[in-house]
Amino acid sequence: MAELRKNTIIDLQGYVGQKIKERGFADESLHERLLLLCEEVGELIKACRKTGIGHIKDTEGDFDISEEIVDVLNMLFAVAIELNLDVESSFREKEKRIDKRCYARKKDE
């Protein structure tokens, strides 16, 4: 079973928090951060569609899926920071509950 190393997520969250301050975005409201998160998720979806899961017509620009995922993570951390949430602790607690579940998936016939 994979094990999450200690102080990995909290380090990233702290880093994002510091960059938010350095870049002058500390005054963003929760509402603004949620809107930006939605925007970044939309850009991730668009990048995925452009690279093979559908068609996008008349689009300009190149999309890098890995960069879009990082943008989504940054905004998730920004939302968590605004809500004073420790993402790492929340993640670990949720994983403990999920590990107790039984999953049955249908196989393609």
Residue pairs with C-beta under 8 A, 6 or more apart in sequence:
4 91
4 92
4 95
7 88
8 88
9 87
9 88
9 91
10 86
10 87
10 88
10 89
12 73
12 77
13 77
13 80
13 81
13 86
13 87
13 88
16 74
16 77
16 78
16 81
17 77
17 81
20 26
20 28
20 78
20 81
25 78
28 36
28 78
28 82
29 82
30 79
30 82
30 83
33 75
33 78
33 79
33 82
34 79
36 75
36 78
37 72
37 75
37 76
37 78
37 79
40 68
40 71
40 72
40 74
40 75
41 72
43 63
43 68
43 71
44 65
44 68
44 69
44 71
44 72
46 56
46 59
46 63
47 63
47 64
47 65
47 68
48 65
49 55
49 56
50 56
50 59
50 63
51 63
51 65
76 87
77 87
80 86
80 87
